[in-house]
Amino acid sequence: MSHGFSSQLWVEAGGIWRRIEANPFLAELREGTLPLEKFRYYLAQDYLYLEGFARTVALALAKAPDARNVDLLSRRVATPVERPMHQQLMPLVGMSVQDLESETPSPTNLAYINHMLSSASLGGLGVTAAALLPCPWTYHEIGSTLGPVEHPVYSRWAEPYKDGFLGESTAAWRRFLDEEAAEAGPREREAMRRAFMTSMRYEYLFWDMAYRQEEWPL
């Protein structure tokens, strides 16, 4: 299957991807020197983000144009695959589900979630897929570039990504995007491009937010 449009978008987002790859959060995580409080912050915010991702996928199901896409999208509506991993990591960092659910989404996290939800509410399936795709795709790529992680907690986090467990999810969302783009006119393709690039920027900002442990100013 050709990935023409999604491949074009990935090339366009190359500068953002390089900034993600070089972010100090990931660099220190690889080295095992990342302060644990930064990882706890990240874990809580990621837990909240995944709820927004799941809600967006559910909205995408309503955009399905035919029975085939209903079937394909219904397989993506299940609880995000990272949630079981979070549950395994929580006791290792001294956190519980209640701790994570009591957290408030940071400004960046809330903005990213709202971007995905508004893309799904106002756009078609192609725009929705474009907004969702950067999350699994960048994590899949991170897993392929992590290398050895010598840390009892961070290695547990890294292992599934290094094993490629988001490969299927990435391929599925690329397929939705490419198939919709093949039938779309210039205006719709531009909307897909904007949604994808905005989510790529938020992916970078999410790592930056986690490293800074961003808080609401008021």
Residue, then its C-alpha position, 0 to 999 in steps of 0.5 A: m500500500s502506498h503511503g504517498f500523502s502521509s509520507q509527504l507530511w512526514v517529510e514536511a515535519g522532518g524538522i519537528w521530528r528532529r527537535i522531538e528526537a533531541n529533546p532533553f527529556l528523551a535524551e536523559l531518559r535514554e541515559g537513565t539520568l532523567p529526574l524521577e519527578k519529571f517522569r511522574y509528571y509525564l506519566a500523569q499527563d500522558y494518562l490524561y492525554l490518552e483519554g482525550f485520544a480515545r474520545t477523539v477515536a470514538l468521534a472518528l468512528a462517526k465519520a466512517p463513510d461505509a461498513r468497511n471503515v466502521d469495522l476498521l475504526s471500531r478496532r481502534v476505539a478500544t482503550p489506548v494500548e498504553r493504559p496497561m503499561h501505565q498501570q504496570l509503571m505506577p507502583l514503580v514510581g509510587m503512584s496510583v490510578q487515583d493519583l493520575e486521575s486527580e491531576t489537572p491537564s497542563p495548558t499544553n496538554l489541554a490545548y493538544i486534546n482540544h485540537m484533536l477533539s475539534s479536528a474530529s468534531l469539525g472535520g472529516l475522517g481524513v482530518t481526524a486521522a491526520a490529527l491523531l496520527p502523529c502520536p503513534w507515529t512519533y512514539h513508534e519512531i522514538g522506539s526505533t531510535l532509543g537504543p539501550v536504556e539502563h534504568p529500572v523504570y525507564s527501561r520498562w517504559a521503553e521496552p514496548y516502544k522498542d518492540g514496535f507495539l505501535g506499528e499496527s496503530t501507526a499503519a492503520w492511521r496512515r491508511f485512513l489518512d492516505e485513502e481519504a487524501a486520495e479522494a479529497g480535493p485541494r482544500e480538504r488535503e490542506a486541512m489534513r496537512r494543517a491538522f497533522m502539522t499542528s499535532m506534530r508541533y504539540e508532540y514536540l511541545f508535550w515533551d518540552m512541557a514534561y521536561r519543564q513540568e509546566e504548570w498553570p500560571l494562575 
